[in-house]
Amino acid sequence: MTYEINEPDFSTWLKHILNHTEIKPSTITKAIDTDRSTVYQWLSGRRILKDVTSRIRLAKIISKEMQLDYREIMLQILWSCHVSEVQRSQ
């Protein structure tokens, strides 16, 4: 069974965030202590952010930059990762 989800996957969501904020991939790399290549794999859709600690750190830097509630960003990260997982499973 396949489902059509008209929501952005994680890579699309992250690209949108980077395009509408001052956050750069290098900022993410430093903030969540990961390799630059990992961030670019997220942006290309080859990988999904699965680590809970990294999700929390990413939500914190984005919410701070956008001056939004941390929980709102966390939900967006969780949902976009879920969308990516569903798309991969189809």
PyMOL Python script that loads the backbone (N, CA, C, O; Angstrom):
from pymol import cmd

cmd.read_pdbstr("""\
ATOM      1  N   MET A   1       0.835  -1.161   0.000  1.00  0.00           N
ATOM      2  CA  MET A   1       0.000   0.000   0.000  1.00  0.00           C
ATOM      3  C   MET A   1       0.893   1.241   0.000  1.00  0.00           C
ATOM      4  O   MET A   1       1.880   1.301   0.734  1.00  0.00           O
ATOM      5  N   THR A   2       0.551   2.208  -0.808  1.00  0.00           N
ATOM      6  CA  THR A   2       1.315   3.446  -0.837  1.00  0.00           C
ATOM      7  C   THR A   2       0.450   4.604  -0.375  1.00  0.00           C
ATOM      8  O   THR A   2      -0.770   4.604  -0.533  1.00  0.00           O
ATOM      9  N   TYR A   3       1.107   5.568   0.186  1.00  0.00           N
ATOM     10  CA  TYR A   3       0.433   6.758   0.679  1.00  0.00           C
ATOM     11  C   TYR A   3       1.023   7.972  -0.007  1.00  0.00           C
ATOM     12  O   TYR A   3       2.233   8.047  -0.220  1.00  0.00           O
ATOM     13  N   GLU A   4       0.185   8.903  -0.347  1.00  0.00           N
ATOM     14  CA  GLU A   4       0.677  10.147  -0.908  1.00  0.00           C
ATOM     15  C   GLU A   4       0.701  11.188   0.213  1.00  0.00           C
ATOM     16  O   GLU A   4      -0.330  11.536   0.789  1.00  0.00           O
ATOM     17  N   ILE A   5       1.887  11.663   0.496  1.00  0.00           N
ATOM     18  CA  ILE A   5       2.041  12.662   1.545  1.00  0.00           C
ATOM     19  C   ILE A   5       2.504  13.950   0.881  1.00  0.00           C
ATOM     20  O   ILE A   5       3.568  13.995   0.264  1.00  0.00           O
ATOM     21  N   ASN A   6       1.707  14.979   1.011  1.00  0.00           N
ATOM     22  CA  ASN A   6       2.031  16.255   0.400  1.00  0.00           C
ATOM     23  C   ASN A   6       2.726  17.179   1.390  1.00  0.00           C
ATOM     24  O   ASN A   6       2.373  18.351   1.521  1.00  0.00           O
ATOM     25  N   GLU A   7       3.699  16.643   2.071  1.00  0.00           N
ATOM     26  CA  GLU A   7       4.475  17.388   3.049  1.00  0.00           C
ATOM     27  C   GLU A   7       5.945  17.252   2.659  1.00  0.00           C
ATOM     28  O   GLU A   7       6.328  16.275   2.015  1.00  0.00           O
ATOM     29  N   PRO A   8       6.762  18.218   3.044  1.00  0.00           N
ATOM     30  CA  PRO A   8       8.183  18.120   2.684  1.00  0.00           C
ATOM     31  C   PRO A   8       8.907  17.031   3.465  1.00  0.00           C
ATOM     32  O   PRO A   8       8.665  16.830   4.655  1.00  0.00           O
ATOM     33  N   ASP A   9       9.795  16.339   2.775  1.00  0.00           N
ATOM     34  CA  ASP A   9      10.644  15.380   3.465  1.00  0.00           C
ATOM     35  C   ASP A   9      11.752  16.146   4.185  1.00  0.00           C
ATOM     36  O   ASP A   9      11.811  17.373   4.110  1.00  0.00           O
ATOM     37  N   PHE A  10      12.616  15.431   4.874  1.00  0.00           N
ATOM     38  CA  PHE A  10      13.622  16.099   5.689  1.00  0.00           C
ATOM     39  C   PHE A  10      14.566  16.956   4.858  1.00  0.00           C
ATOM     40  O   PHE A  10      14.871  18.083   5.249  1.00  0.00           O
ATOM     41  N   SER A  11      15.033  16.454   3.731  1.00  0.00           N
ATOM     42  CA  SER A  11      15.980  17.241   2.923  1.00  0.00           C
ATOM     43  C   SER A  11      15.333  18.517   2.395  1.00  0.00           C
ATOM     44  O   SER A  11      15.962  19.575   2.401  1.00  0.00           O
ATOM     45  N   THR A  12      14.092  18.431   1.941  1.00  0.00           N
ATOM     46  CA  THR A  12      13.376  19.610   1.444  1.00  0.00           C
ATOM     47  C   THR A  12      13.147  20.605   2.575  1.00  0.00           C
ATOM     48  O   THR A  12      13.329  21.808   2.394  1.00  0.00           O
ATOM     49  N   TRP A  13      12.752  20.111   3.728  1.00  0.00           N
ATOM     50  CA  TRP A  13      12.510  20.968   4.882  1.00  0.00           C
ATOM     51  C   TRP A  13      13.786  21.685   5.303  1.00  0.00           C
ATOM     52  O   TRP A  13      13.769  22.888   5.562  1.00  0.00           O
ATOM     53  N   LEU A  14      14.901  20.941   5.373  1.00  0.00           N
ATOM     54  CA  LEU A  14      16.164  21.529   5.806  1.00  0.00           C
ATOM     55  C   LEU A  14      16.654  22.576   4.800  1.00  0.00           C
ATOM     56  O   LEU A  14      17.158  23.628   5.196  1.00  0.00           O
ATOM     57  N   LYS A  15      16.509  22.293   3.514  1.00  0.00           N
ATOM     58  CA  LYS A  15      16.887  23.276   2.484  1.00  0.00           C
ATOM     59  C   LYS A  15      16.075  24.551   2.647  1.00  0.00           C
ATOM     60  O   LYS A  15      16.614  25.652   2.530  1.00  0.00           O
ATOM     61  N   HIS A  16      14.797  24.410   2.914  1.00  0.00           N
ATOM     62  CA  HIS A  16      13.934  25.570   3.111  1.00  0.00           C
ATOM     63  C   HIS A  16      14.418  26.404   4.305  1.00  0.00           C
ATOM     64  O   HIS A  16      14.488  27.630   4.225  1.00  0.00           O
ATOM     65  N   ILE A  17      14.744  25.738   5.391  1.00  0.00           N
ATOM     66  CA  ILE A  17      15.236  26.435   6.582  1.00  0.00           C
ATOM     67  C   ILE A  17      16.524  27.189   6.261  1.00  0.00           C
ATOM     68  O   ILE A  17      16.671  28.355   6.629  1.00  0.00           O
ATOM     69  N   LEU A  18      17.449  26.531   5.579  1.00  0.00           N
ATOM     70  CA  LEU A  18      18.727  27.172   5.260  1.00  0.00           C
ATOM     71  C   LEU A  18      18.538  28.357   4.317  1.00  0.00           C
ATOM     72  O   LEU A  18      19.259  29.350   4.411  1.00  0.00           O
ATOM     73  N   ASN A  19      17.573  28.252   3.412  1.00  0.00           N
ATOM     74  CA  ASN A  19      17.320  29.342   2.468  1.00  0.00           C
ATOM     75  C   ASN A  19      16.644  30.548   3.107  1.00  0.00           C
ATOM     76  O   ASN A  19      16.729  31.658   2.581  1.00  0.00           O
ATOM     77  N   HIS A  20      15.980  30.341   4.227  1.00  0.00           N
ATOM     78  CA  HIS A  20      15.222  31.422   4.860  1.00  0.00           C
ATOM     79  C   HIS A  20      15.812  31.897   6.187  1.00  0.00           C
ATOM     80  O   HIS A  20      15.175  32.656   6.917  1.00  0.00           O
ATOM     81  N   THR A  21      17.012  31.456   6.493  1.00  0.00           N
ATOM     82  CA  THR A  21      17.693  31.900   7.714  1.00  0.00           C
ATOM     83  C   THR A  21      19.154  32.171   7.387  1.00  0.00           C
ATOM     84  O   THR A  21      19.602  31.992   6.254  1.00  0.00           O
ATOM     85  N   GLU A  22      19.864  32.597   8.381  1.00  0.00           N
ATOM     86  CA  GLU A  22      21.308  32.825   8.250  1.00  0.00           C
ATOM     87  C   GLU A  22      22.107  31.555   8.571  1.00  0.00           C
ATOM     88  O   GLU A  22      23.338  31.576   8.553  1.00  0.00           O
ATOM     89  N   ILE A  23      21.423  30.474   8.859  1.00  0.00           N
ATOM     90  CA  ILE A  23      22.091  29.222   9.218  1.00  0.00           C
ATOM     91  C   ILE A  23      22.745  28.620   7.976  1.00  0.00           C
ATOM     92  O   ILE A  23      22.140  28.550   6.906  1.00  0.00           O
ATOM     93  N   LYS A  24      23.966  28.199   8.143  1.00  0.00           N
ATOM     94  CA  LYS A  24      24.745  27.564   7.075  1.00  0.00           C
ATOM     95  C   LYS A  24      25.031  26.113   7.457  1.00  0.00           C
ATOM     96  O   LYS A  24      24.997  25.767   8.637  1.00  0.00           O
ATOM     97  N   PRO A  25      25.310  25.263   6.468  1.00  0.00           N
ATOM     98  CA  PRO A  25      25.668  23.875   6.788  1.00  0.00           C
ATOM     99  C   PRO A  25      26.822  23.781   7.789  1.00  0.00           C
ATOM    100  O   PRO A  25      26.825  22.898   8.647  1.00  0.00           O
ATOM    101  N   SER A  26      27.792  24.677   7.686  1.00  0.00           N
ATOM    102  CA  SER A  26      28.914  24.648   8.626  1.00  0.00           C
ATOM    103  C   SER A  26      28.465  24.939  10.063  1.00  0.00           C
ATOM    104  O   SER A  26      29.034  24.408  11.016  1.00  0.00           O
ATOM    105  N   THR A  27      27.444  25.782  10.208  1.00  0.00           N
ATOM    106  CA  THR A  27      26.887  26.074  11.534  1.00  0.00           C
ATOM    107  C   THR A  27      26.266  24.817  12.132  1.00  0.00           C
ATOM    108  O   THR A  27      26.446  24.518  13.312  1.00  0.00           O
ATOM    109  N   ILE A  28      25.538  24.095  11.303  1.00  0.00           N
ATOM    110  CA  ILE A  28      24.912  22.846  11.750  1.00  0.00           C
ATOM    111  C   ILE A  28      25.983  21.834  12.134  1.00  0.00           C
ATOM    112  O   ILE A  28      25.881  21.168  13.164  1.00  0.00           O
ATOM    113  N   THR A  29      27.003  21.726  11.301  1.00  0.00           N
ATOM    114  CA  THR A  29      28.100  20.788  11.565  1.00  0.00           C
ATOM    115  C   THR A  29      28.707  21.017  12.932  1.00  0.00           C
ATOM    116  O   THR A  29      28.927  20.071  13.688  1.00  0.00           O
ATOM    117  N   LYS A  30      28.979  22.269  13.249  1.00  0.00           N
ATOM    118  CA  LYS A  30      29.590  22.597  14.543  1.00  0.00           C
ATOM    119  C   LYS A  30      28.602  22.408  15.695  1.00  0.00           C
ATOM    120  O   LYS A  30      28.965  21.885  16.749  1.00  0.00           O
ATOM    121  N   ALA A  31      27.368  22.828  15.495  1.00  0.00           N
ATOM    122  CA  ALA A  31      26.382  22.805  16.576  1.00  0.00           C
ATOM    123  C   ALA A  31      26.000  21.394  17.003  1.00  0.00           C
ATOM    124  O   ALA A  31      25.771  21.143  18.187  1.00  0.00           O
ATOM    125  N   ILE A  32      25.932  20.485  16.061  1.00  0.00           N
ATOM    126  CA  ILE A  32      25.510  19.130  16.436  1.00  0.00           C
ATOM    127  C   ILE A  32      26.654  18.126  16.388  1.00  0.00           C
ATOM    128  O   ILE A  32      26.448  16.922  16.538  1.00  0.00           O
ATOM    129  N   ASP A  33      27.868  18.642  16.177  1.00  0.00           N
ATOM    130  CA  ASP A  33      29.064  17.806  16.223  1.00  0.00           C
ATOM    131  C   ASP A  33      28.980  16.625  15.254  1.00  0.00           C
ATOM    132  O   ASP A  33      29.013  15.461  15.653  1.00  0.00           O
ATOM    133  N   THR A  34      28.873  16.963  13.985  1.00  0.00           N
ATOM    134  CA  THR A  34      28.831  15.941  12.946  1.00  0.00           C
ATOM    135  C   THR A  34      29.738  16.355  11.797  1.00  0.00           C
ATOM    136  O   THR A  34      30.250  17.474  11.777  1.00  0.00           O
ATOM    137  N   ASP A  35      29.934  15.471  10.859  1.00  0.00           N
ATOM    138  CA  ASP A  35      30.767  15.768   9.689  1.00  0.00           C
ATOM    139  C   ASP A  35      30.006  16.632   8.696  1.00  0.00           C
ATOM    140  O   ASP A  35      28.782  16.553   8.596  1.00  0.00           O
ATOM    141  N   ARG A  36      30.732  17.441   7.977  1.00  0.00           N
ATOM    142  CA  ARG A  36      30.127  18.277   6.941  1.00  0.00           C
ATOM    143  C   ARG A  36      29.473  17.401   5.864  1.00  0.00           C
ATOM    144  O   ARG A  36      28.410  17.738   5.342  1.00  0.00           O
ATOM    145  N   SER A  37      30.113  16.284   5.541  1.00  0.00           N
ATOM    146  CA  SER A  37      29.545  15.401   4.515  1.00  0.00           C
ATOM    147  C   SER A  37      28.190  14.844   4.942  1.00  0.00           C
ATOM    148  O   SER A  37      27.321  14.615   4.101  1.00  0.00           O
ATOM    149  N   THR A  38      28.007  14.625   6.241  1.00  0.00           N
ATOM    150  CA  THR A  38      26.721  14.134   6.744  1.00  0.00           C
ATOM    151  C   THR A  38      25.627  15.158   6.500  1.00  0.00           C
ATOM    152  O   THR A  38      24.530  14.805   6.068  1.00  0.00           O
ATOM    153  N   VAL A  39      25.918  16.420   6.772  1.00  0.00           N
ATOM    154  CA  VAL A  39      24.931  17.482   6.553  1.00  0.00           C
ATOM    155  C   VAL A  39      24.576  17.554   5.071  1.00  0.00           C
ATOM    156  O   VAL A  39      23.406  17.710   4.723  1.00  0.00           O
ATOM    157  N   TYR A  40      25.570  17.442   4.199  1.00  0.00           N
ATOM    158  CA  TYR A  40      25.285  17.490   2.763  1.00  0.00           C
ATOM    159  C   TYR A  40      24.512  16.256   2.297  1.00  0.00           C
ATOM    160  O   TYR A  40      23.742  16.338   1.341  1.00  0.00           O
ATOM    161  N   GLN A  41      24.707  15.126   2.955  1.00  0.00           N
ATOM    162  CA  GLN A  41      23.907  13.941   2.632  1.00  0.00           C
ATOM    163  C   GLN A  41      22.461  14.133   3.073  1.00  0.00           C
ATOM    164  O   GLN A  41      21.545  13.650   2.408  1.00  0.00           O
ATOM    165  N   TRP A  42      22.243  14.833   4.188  1.00  0.00           N
ATOM    166  CA  TRP A  42      20.869  15.164   4.595  1.00  0.00           C
ATOM    167  C   TRP A  42      20.235  16.063   3.550  1.00  0.00           C
ATOM    168  O   TRP A  42      19.085  15.861   3.161  1.00  0.00           O
ATOM    169  N   LEU A  43      20.989  17.058   3.097  1.00  0.00           N
ATOM    170  CA  LEU A  43      20.450  18.006   2.117  1.00  0.00           C
ATOM    171  C   LEU A  43      20.151  17.344   0.777  1.00  0.00           C
ATOM    172  O   LEU A  43      19.229  17.757   0.073  1.00  0.00           O
ATOM    173  N   SER A  44      20.916  16.330   0.423  1.00  0.00           N
ATOM    174  CA  SER A  44      20.686  15.633  -0.843  1.00  0.00           C
ATOM    175  C   SER A  44      19.608  14.560  -0.739  1.00  0.00           C
ATOM    176  O   SER A  44      19.134  14.049  -1.754  1.00  0.00           O
ATOM    177  N   GLY A  45      19.219  14.219   0.493  1.00  0.00           N
ATOM    178  CA  GLY A  45      18.216  13.176   0.689  1.00  0.00           C
ATOM    179  C   GLY A  45      18.791  11.780   0.789  1.00  0.00           C
ATOM    180  O   GLY A  45      18.041  10.810   0.900  1.00  0.00           O
ATOM    181  N   ARG A  46      20.108  11.660   0.752  1.00  0.00           N
ATOM    182  CA  ARG A  46      20.728  10.337   0.848  1.00  0.00           C
ATOM    183  C   ARG A  46      20.710   9.777   2.264  1.00  0.00           C
ATOM    184  O   ARG A  46      20.782   8.564   2.463  1.00  0.00           O
ATOM    185  N   ARG A  47      20.615  10.667   3.243  1.00  0.00           N
ATOM    186  CA  ARG A  47      20.534  10.239   4.642  1.00  0.00           C
ATOM    187  C   ARG A  47      19.435  11.018   5.339  1.00  0.00           C
ATOM    188  O   ARG A  47      19.039  12.100   4.907  1.00  0.00           O
ATOM    189  N   ILE A  48      18.954  10.439   6.425  1.00  0.00           N
ATOM    190  CA  ILE A  48      17.929  11.083   7.251  1.00  0.00           C
ATOM    191  C   ILE A  48      18.529  11.257   8.642  1.00  0.00           C
ATOM    192  O   ILE A  48      19.263  10.396   9.125  1.00  0.00           O
ATOM    193  N   LEU A  49      18.216  12.350   9.262  1.00  0.00           N
ATOM    194  CA  LEU A  49      18.683  12.612  10.624  1.00  0.00           C
ATOM    195  C   LEU A  49      17.937  11.677  11.569  1.00  0.00           C
ATOM    196  O   LEU A  49      16.749  11.864  11.830  1.00  0.00           O
ATOM    197  N   LYS A  50      18.645  10.664  12.084  1.00  0.00           N
ATOM    198  CA  LYS A  50      17.994   9.666  12.931  1.00  0.00           C
ATOM    199  C   LYS A  50      18.349   9.810  14.403  1.00  0.00           C
ATOM    200  O   LYS A  50      17.574   9.398  15.267  1.00  0.00           O
ATOM    201  N   ASP A  51      19.489  10.379  14.697  1.00  0.00           N
ATOM    202  CA  ASP A  51      19.972  10.487  16.074  1.00  0.00           C
ATOM    203  C   ASP A  51      19.146  11.510  16.851  1.00  0.00           C
ATOM    204  O   ASP A  51      19.022  12.663  16.438  1.00  0.00           O
ATOM    205  N   VAL A  52      18.593  11.083  17.965  1.00  0.00           N
ATOM    206  CA  VAL A  52      17.723  11.944  18.773  1.00  0.00           C
ATOM    207  C   VAL A  52      18.485  13.155  19.309  1.00  0.00           C
ATOM    208  O   VAL A  52      17.967  14.271  19.275  1.00  0.00           O
ATOM    209  N   THR A  53      19.686  12.953  19.795  1.00  0.00           N
ATOM    210  CA  THR A  53      20.478  14.064  20.319  1.00  0.00           C
ATOM    211  C   THR A  53      20.727  15.110  19.239  1.00  0.00           C
ATOM    212  O   THR A  53      20.636  16.309  19.503  1.00  0.00           O
ATOM    213  N   SER A  54      21.035  14.667  18.041  1.00  0.00           N
ATOM    214  CA  SER A  54      21.270  15.607  16.937  1.00  0.00           C
ATOM    215  C   SER A  54      19.989  16.338  16.552  1.00  0.00           C
ATOM    216  O   SER A  54      20.029  17.518  16.203  1.00  0.00           O
ATOM    217  N   ARG A  55      18.868  15.654  16.613  1.00  0.00           N
ATOM    218  CA  ARG A  55      17.586  16.304  16.324  1.00  0.00           C
ATOM    219  C   ARG A  55      17.313  17.417  17.326  1.00  0.00           C
ATOM    220  O   ARG A  55      16.850  18.497  16.959  1.00  0.00           O
ATOM    221  N   ILE A  56      17.600  17.145  18.586  1.00  0.00           N
ATOM    222  CA  ILE A  56      17.381  18.149  19.632  1.00  0.00           C
ATOM    223  C   ILE A  56      18.299  19.345  19.425  1.00  0.00           C
ATOM    224  O   ILE A  56      17.863  20.493  19.512  1.00  0.00           O
ATOM    225  N   ARG A  57      19.566  19.074  19.151  1.00  0.00           N
ATOM    226  CA  ARG A  57      20.516  20.171  18.922  1.00  0.00           C
ATOM    227  C   ARG A  57      20.128  21.007  17.708  1.00  0.00           C
ATOM    228  O   ARG A  57      20.206  22.235  17.737  1.00  0.00           O
ATOM    229  N   LEU A  58      19.710  20.331  16.642  1.00  0.00           N
ATOM    230  CA  LEU A  58      19.294  21.052  15.432  1.00  0.00           C
ATOM    231  C   LEU A  58      18.075  21.915  15.728  1.00  0.00           C
ATOM    232  O   LEU A  58      18.011  23.066  15.295  1.00  0.00           O
ATOM    233  N   ALA A  59      17.129  21.383  16.447  1.00  0.00           N
ATOM    234  CA  ALA A  59      15.926  22.159  16.802  1.00  0.00           C
ATOM    235  C   ALA A  59      16.292  23.389  17.619  1.00  0.00           C
ATOM    236  O   ALA A  59      15.700  24.454  17.440  1.00  0.00           O
ATOM    237  N   LYS A  60      17.248  23.252  18.499  1.00  0.00           N
ATOM    238  CA  LYS A  60      17.652  24.384  19.335  1.00  0.00           C
ATOM    239  C   LYS A  60      18.293  25.498  18.521  1.00  0.00           C
ATOM    240  O   LYS A  60      17.990  26.671  18.740  1.00  0.00           O
ATOM    241  N   ILE A  61      19.174  25.153  17.584  1.00  0.00           N
ATOM    242  CA  ILE A  61      19.825  26.224  16.816  1.00  0.00           C
ATOM    243  C   ILE A  61      18.847  26.888  15.852  1.00  0.00           C
ATOM    244  O   ILE A  61      18.912  28.097  15.632  1.00  0.00           O
ATOM    245  N   ILE A  62      17.946  26.100  15.279  1.00  0.00           N
ATOM    246  CA  ILE A  62      16.971  26.683  14.348  1.00  0.00           C
ATOM    247  C   ILE A  62      15.966  27.552  15.106  1.00  0.00           C
ATOM    248  O   ILE A  62      15.644  28.656  14.667  1.00  0.00           O
ATOM    249  N   SER A  63      15.476  27.061  16.231  1.00  0.00           N
ATOM    250  CA  SER A  63      14.496  27.845  16.990  1.00  0.00           C
ATOM    251  C   SER A  63      15.111  29.143  17.503  1.00  0.00           C
ATOM    252  O   SER A  63      14.436  30.172  17.551  1.00  0.00           O
ATOM    253  N   LYS A  64      16.367  29.104  17.880  1.00  0.00           N
ATOM    254  CA  LYS A  64      17.042  30.315  18.332  1.00  0.00           C
ATOM    255  C   LYS A  64      17.175  31.306  17.174  1.00  0.00           C
ATOM    256  O   LYS A  64      16.884  32.491  17.342  1.00  0.00           O
ATOM    257  N   GLU A  65      17.603  30.845  16.023  1.00  0.00           N
ATOM    258  CA  GLU A  65      17.777  31.715  14.858  1.00  0.00           C
ATOM    259  C   GLU A  65      16.451  32.306  14.385  1.00  0.00           C
ATOM    260  O   GLU A  65      16.379  33.483  14.032  1.00  0.00           O
ATOM    261  N   MET A  66      15.409  31.488  14.380  1.00  0.00           N
ATOM    262  CA  MET A  66      14.110  31.939  13.867  1.00  0.00           C
ATOM    263  C   MET A  66      13.235  32.557  14.952  1.00  0.00           C
ATOM    264  O   MET A  66      12.147  33.057  14.667  1.00  0.00           O
ATOM    265  N   GLN A  67      13.704  32.523  16.181  1.00  0.00           N
ATOM    266  CA  GLN A  67      12.957  33.036  17.323  1.00  0.00           C
ATOM    267  C   GLN A  67      11.570  32.392  17.421  1.00  0.00           C
ATOM    268  O   GLN A  67      10.551  33.063  17.586  1.00  0.00           O
ATOM    269  N   LEU A  68      11.582  31.072  17.313  1.00  0.00           N
ATOM    270  CA  LEU A  68      10.362  30.277  17.427  1.00  0.00           C
ATOM    271  C   LEU A  68      10.499  29.330  18.612  1.00  0.00           C
ATOM    272  O   LEU A  68      11.592  29.099  19.129  1.00  0.00           O
ATOM    273  N   ASP A  69       9.378  28.800  19.018  1.00  0.00           N
ATOM    274  CA  ASP A  69       9.367  27.836  20.103  1.00  0.00           C
ATOM    275  C   ASP A  69      10.111  26.568  19.677  1.00  0.00           C
ATOM    276  O   ASP A  69       9.880  26.023  18.598  1.00  0.00           O
ATOM    277  N   TYR A  70      10.994  26.123  20.539  1.00  0.00           N
ATOM    278  CA  TYR A  70      11.795  24.928  20.285  1.00  0.00           C
ATOM    279  C   TYR A  70      10.920  23.720  19.954  1.00  0.00           C
ATOM    280  O   TYR A  70      11.259  22.930  19.073  1.00  0.00           O
ATOM    281  N   ARG A  71       9.799  23.574  20.655  1.00  0.00           N
ATOM    282  CA  ARG A  71       8.924  22.411  20.448  1.00  0.00           C
ATOM    283  C   ARG A  71       8.315  22.408  19.051  1.00  0.00           C
ATOM    284  O   ARG A  71       8.128  21.347  18.456  1.00  0.00           O
ATOM    285  N   GLU A  72       8.006  23.584  18.531  1.00  0.00           N
ATOM    286  CA  GLU A  72       7.451  23.684  17.176  1.00  0.00           C
ATOM    287  C   GLU A  72       8.464  23.183  16.139  1.00  0.00           C
ATOM    288  O   GLU A  72       8.111  22.440  15.224  1.00  0.00           O
ATOM    289  N   ILE A  73       9.707  23.593  16.291  1.00  0.00           N
ATOM    290  CA  ILE A  73      10.754  23.143  15.366  1.00  0.00           C
ATOM    291  C   ILE A  73      10.998  21.652  15.526  1.00  0.00           C
ATOM    292  O   ILE A  73      11.198  20.945  14.538  1.00  0.00           O
ATOM    293  N   MET A  74      10.984  21.173  16.751  1.00  0.00           N
ATOM    294  CA  MET A  74      11.184  19.744  16.992  1.00  0.00           C
ATOM    295  C   MET A  74      10.109  18.921  16.296  1.00  0.00           C
ATOM    296  O   MET A  74      10.409  17.890  15.694  1.00  0.00           O
ATOM    297  N   LEU A  75       8.868  19.366  16.374  1.00  0.00           N
ATOM    298  CA  LEU A  75       7.784  18.658  15.685  1.00  0.00           C
ATOM    299  C   LEU A  75       7.991  18.667  14.171  1.00  0.00           C
ATOM    300  O   LEU A  75       7.725  17.668  13.502  1.00  0.00           O
ATOM    301  N   GLN A  76       8.458  19.778  13.637  1.00  0.00           N
ATOM    302  CA  GLN A  76       8.725  19.850  12.199  1.00  0.00           C
ATOM    303  C   GLN A  76       9.834  18.883  11.794  1.00  0.00           C
ATOM    304  O   GLN A  76       9.748  18.232  10.753  1.00  0.00           O
ATOM    305  N   ILE A  77      10.866  18.795  12.612  1.00  0.00           N
ATOM    306  CA  ILE A  77      11.957  17.851  12.326  1.00  0.00           C
ATOM    307  C   ILE A  77      11.437  16.416  12.374  1.00  0.00           C
ATOM    308  O   ILE A  77      11.706  15.623  11.472  1.00  0.00           O
ATOM    309  N   LEU A  78      10.699  16.090  13.422  1.00  0.00           N
ATOM    310  CA  LEU A  78      10.168  14.732  13.559  1.00  0.00           C
ATOM    311  C   LEU A  78       9.266  14.366  12.386  1.00  0.00           C
ATOM    312  O   LEU A  78       9.362  13.271  11.833  1.00  0.00           O
ATOM    313  N   TRP A  79       8.386  15.299  12.012  1.00  0.00           N
ATOM    314  CA  TRP A  79       7.453  15.012  10.920  1.00  0.00           C
ATOM    315  C   TRP A  79       8.189  14.871   9.589  1.00  0.00           C
ATOM    316  O   TRP A  79       7.901  13.954   8.820  1.00  0.00           O
ATOM    317  N   SER A  80       9.130  15.765   9.310  1.00  0.00           N
ATOM    318  CA  SER A  80       9.831  15.689   8.025  1.00  0.00           C
ATOM    319  C   SER A  80      10.674  14.418   7.941  1.00  0.00           C
ATOM    320  O   SER A  80      10.799  13.838   6.862  1.00  0.00           O
ATOM    321  N   CYS A  81      11.250  13.978   9.051  1.00  0.00           N
ATOM    322  CA  CYS A  81      11.985  12.708   9.063  1.00  0.00           C
ATOM    323  C   CYS A  81      11.039  11.536   8.847  1.00  0.00           C
ATOM    324  O   CYS A  81      11.375  10.576   8.153  1.00  0.00           O
ATOM    325  N   HIS A  82       9.863  11.620   9.439  1.00  0.00           N
ATOM    326  CA  HIS A  82       8.854  10.577   9.238  1.00  0.00           C
ATOM    327  C   HIS A  82       8.440  10.507   7.762  1.00  0.00           C
ATOM    328  O   HIS A  82       8.326   9.419   7.196  1.00  0.00           O
ATOM    329  N   VAL A  83       8.221  11.647   7.159  1.00  0.00           N
ATOM    330  CA  VAL A  83       7.862  11.688   5.736  1.00  0.00           C
ATOM    331  C   VAL A  83       8.960  11.027   4.904  1.00  0.00           C
ATOM    332  O   VAL A  83       8.674  10.250   3.993  1.00  0.00           O
ATOM    333  N   SER A  84      10.209  11.338   5.219  1.00  0.00           N
ATOM    334  CA  SER A  84      11.332  10.727   4.495  1.00  0.00           C
ATOM    335  C   SER A  84      11.331   9.212   4.651  1.00  0.00           C
ATOM    336  O   SER A  84      11.555   8.485   3.683  1.00  0.00           O
ATOM    337  N   GLU A  85      11.081   8.740   5.856  1.00  0.00           N
ATOM    338  CA  GLU A  85      11.037   7.293   6.101  1.00  0.00           C
ATOM    339  C   GLU A  85       9.921   6.628   5.300  1.00  0.00           C
ATOM    340  O   GLU A  85      10.121   5.561   4.718  1.00  0.00           O
ATOM    341  N   VAL A  86       8.747   7.257   5.270  1.00  0.00           N
ATOM    342  CA  VAL A  86       7.622   6.693   4.514  1.00  0.00           C
ATOM    343  C   VAL A  86       7.950   6.657   3.031  1.00  0.00           C
ATOM    344  O   VAL A  86       7.671   5.664   2.359  1.00  0.00           O
ATOM    345  N   GLN A  87       8.530   7.713   2.520  1.00  0.00           N
ATOM    346  CA  GLN A  87       8.902   7.753   1.098  1.00  0.00           C
ATOM    347  C   GLN A  87       9.916   6.686   0.759  1.00  0.00           C
ATOM    348  O   GLN A  87       9.847   6.094  -0.318  1.00  0.00           O
ATOM    349  N   ARG A  88      10.843   6.426   1.635  1.00  0.00           N
ATOM    350  CA  ARG A  88      11.856   5.392   1.386  1.00  0.00           C
ATOM    351  C   ARG A  88      11.264   3.999   1.403  1.00  0.00           C
ATOM    352  O   ARG A  88      11.736   3.111   0.693  1.00  0.00           O
ATOM    353  N   SER A  89      10.236   3.803   2.207  1.00  0.00           N
ATOM    354  CA  SER A  89       9.655   2.469   2.338  1.00  0.00           C
ATOM    355  C   SER A  89       8.707   2.100   1.194  1.00  0.00           C
ATOM    356  O   SER A  89       8.308   0.943   1.061  1.00  0.00           O
ATOM    357  N   GLN A  90       8.358   3.073   0.384  1.00  0.00           N
ATOM    358  CA  GLN A  90       7.407   2.784  -0.709  1.00  0.00           C
ATOM    359  C   GLN A  90       8.100   2.305  -1.956  1.00  0.00           C
ATOM    360  O   GLN A  90       7.442   2.022  -2.958  1.00  0.00           O
TER     361      GLN A  90
END
""", "prot")
cmd.dss("prot")
cmd.show_as("cartoon", "prot")
cmd.util.cbc("prot")
cmd.orient("prot")
